[in-house]
Amino acid sequence: MTDHPHTSDEIRRRRLLFRATHRGTHETDLLIGGFVAARLGSLSAADMDALEEIMELPDTFLADWLTGRMPIPPDVDSPMLRAIKDAAGA
């Protein structure tokens, strides 16, 4: 059996970073990508799960919620989304 140079967690982290920085709009790339980049090495499996859920949300809504232009609706509110919003300074 050969050793793999990257663990599945490392691959998952790199994919999360790519998705966070290539969202489709520059504003969310900066807001989410900056948050993920700063914390990439310390994310737990639960954190990565929460981020993956956030990545499924539309950019237009995310930008409004993360900048404080609109409140985060209760059905998508989560500690991770709040942490990203807090890090964005909104």
C-alpha positions as CSV (number, residue, x, y, z in Angstrom):
1,M,0.0,0.0,0.0
2,T,1.3,3.4,-0.9
3,D,1.2,6.5,1.3
4,H,-1.0,9.3,0.1
5,P,0.7,12.7,0.2
6,H,-2.5,14.5,1.3
7,T,-5.1,13.5,3.9
8,S,-8.7,13.7,3.1
9,D,-9.0,16.7,5.6
10,E,-6.3,18.6,3.7
11,I,-8.0,18.0,0.4
12,R,-11.3,19.1,1.9
13,R,-9.8,22.2,3.3
14,R,-8.3,23.1,-0.1
15,R,-11.6,22.6,-1.8
16,L,-13.4,24.7,0.8
17,L,-10.8,27.5,0.3
18,F,-11.2,27.3,-3.5
19,R,-15.1,27.4,-3.2
20,A,-14.9,30.3,-0.7
21,T,-12.7,32.4,-3.0
22,H,-14.5,31.5,-6.2
23,R,-18.1,32.2,-5.3
24,G,-19.1,34.1,-8.4
25,T,-19.2,37.6,-7.0
26,H,-16.2,39.6,-5.8
27,E,-17.9,40.7,-2.6
28,T,-18.7,37.3,-1.3
29,D,-15.3,36.0,-2.5
30,L,-13.7,38.5,-0.2
31,L,-16.1,38.1,2.8
32,I,-16.2,34.3,2.8
33,G,-12.8,33.6,1.3
34,G,-11.0,35.9,3.7
35,F,-12.8,34.2,6.7
36,V,-11.9,30.7,5.5
37,A,-8.3,31.6,4.5
38,A,-7.6,33.0,8.0
39,R,-9.0,29.9,9.8
40,L,-8.3,27.1,7.3
41,G,-5.9,25.2,9.4
42,S,-8.0,25.3,12.6
43,L,-11.4,24.2,11.1
44,S,-12.9,21.1,12.7
45,A,-14.9,18.6,10.7
46,A,-18.1,20.2,12.1
47,D,-16.8,23.7,11.0
48,M,-16.2,22.4,7.5
49,D,-19.7,20.8,7.4
50,A,-21.2,24.2,8.4
51,L,-19.2,26.0,5.8
52,E,-20.2,23.6,3.1
53,E,-23.9,24.3,4.0
54,I,-23.2,28.1,3.7
55,M,-21.5,27.6,0.3
56,E,-24.9,26.3,-1.0
57,L,-26.6,29.6,-0.3
58,P,-27.0,32.2,-3.1
59,D,-24.3,34.9,-3.3
60,T,-26.8,37.7,-3.5
61,F,-28.4,36.8,-0.2
62,L,-25.1,36.0,1.5
63,A,-23.6,39.4,0.6
64,D,-26.7,41.2,2.0
65,W,-26.6,39.2,5.2
66,L,-22.9,39.4,5.8
67,T,-22.7,43.1,5.2
68,G,-25.8,43.7,7.4
69,R,-27.9,45.1,4.6
70,M,-30.5,42.5,5.5
71,P,-31.0,40.5,8.6
72,I,-30.1,36.8,8.4
73,P,-33.3,34.8,8.2
74,P,-34.0,32.3,11.1
75,D,-34.1,29.4,8.7
76,V,-30.5,29.8,7.6
77,D,-29.1,31.5,10.7
78,S,-26.2,29.5,12.2
79,P,-23.2,30.1,14.5
80,M,-20.9,29.8,11.4
81,L,-22.8,32.4,9.4
82,R,-22.8,34.7,12.4
83,A,-19.0,34.2,12.8
84,I,-18.4,35.1,9.2
85,K,-20.6,38.2,9.6
86,D,-18.8,39.2,12.7
87,A,-15.4,38.8,11.0
88,A,-16.7,41.0,8.1
89,G,-17.4,43.7,10.7
90,A,-21.1,44.0,10.0
